[in-house]
Amino acid sequence: WHTCELCPPAIERAGEGNGEIRITKNGITYAAPQLIWHYVTAHQYRPPQAFIDAVLNSLKVETPEHSD
């Protein structure tokens, strides 16, 4: 497990995760820790614009194209 190093130690389980998410767009695969949502919402982290664009334009998991 990875614990967020930016959260004060007194906050129990403020940010923990053990996975990675991957987004592929235009032949480029971007990887980010599962905690990226925590970093964005709790610490105002802004990922690189190319990652943001890939996330916003990625296929929805429910679509047949995603499973291809």
C-alpha distance (Angstrom), angle and dihedral (degrees) to the residues before:
residue distance angle dihedral
W1 . . .
H2 3.76 . .
T3 3.80 119.5 .
C4 3.79 120.7 -157.0
E5 3.80 109.0 -101.4
L6 3.80 91.4 -158.6
C7 3.81 96.2 62.3
P8 3.81 118.2 86.2
P9 3.83 111.8 -103.2
A10 3.81 90.7 -121.0
I11 3.82 91.1 68.2
E12 3.79 104.0 86.8
R13 3.81 113.9 -140.0
A14 3.81 91.5 -10.7
G15 3.75 92.4 152.1
E16 3.79 124.1 2.1
G17 3.75 131.7 152.2
N18 3.77 142.1 150.1
G19 3.74 105.9 -165.9
E20 3.75 145.3 74.9
I21 3.77 131.3 -134.5
R22 3.79 123.0 -148.3
I23 3.77 128.0 -158.8
T24 3.81 121.6 -170.8
K25 3.78 120.9 -161.5
N26 3.81 128.3 161.9
G27 3.80 91.5 -6.5
I28 3.82 94.1 -54.1
T29 3.80 119.7 112.8
Y30 3.79 117.1 -152.6
A31 3.80 120.1 -162.8
A32 3.79 127.4 -160.5
P33 3.79 134.8 170.0
Q34 3.78 117.2 -97.9
L35 3.81 86.4 -113.6
I36 3.79 93.2 66.6
W37 3.81 90.4 104.4
H38 3.81 89.1 53.6
Y39 3.82 91.8 48.9
V40 3.81 91.7 49.7
T41 3.81 97.1 45.4
A42 3.81 101.2 34.6
H43 3.80 101.6 32.8
Q44 3.83 104.0 25.0
Y45 3.82 92.1 -118.8
R46 3.78 112.5 170.6
P47 3.81 115.0 -155.1
P48 3.80 118.8 -143.4
Q49 3.80 112.8 -73.5
A50 3.82 91.9 -116.4
F51 3.83 89.4 59.4
I52 3.80 92.1 47.0
D53 3.81 91.0 50.0
A54 3.82 91.3 49.0
V55 3.82 91.6 51.0
L56 3.80 93.6 47.0
N57 3.80 92.5 47.8
S58 3.80 99.7 38.5
L59 3.78 124.0 116.8
K60 3.77 118.4 -93.7
V61 3.79 112.8 -109.8
E62 3.81 91.9 -123.3
T63 3.81 94.3 60.3
P64 3.83 123.3 99.3
E65 3.82 88.9 -129.3
H66 3.81 89.9 62.7
S67 3.79 93.5 59.5
D68 3.82 90.9 50.9
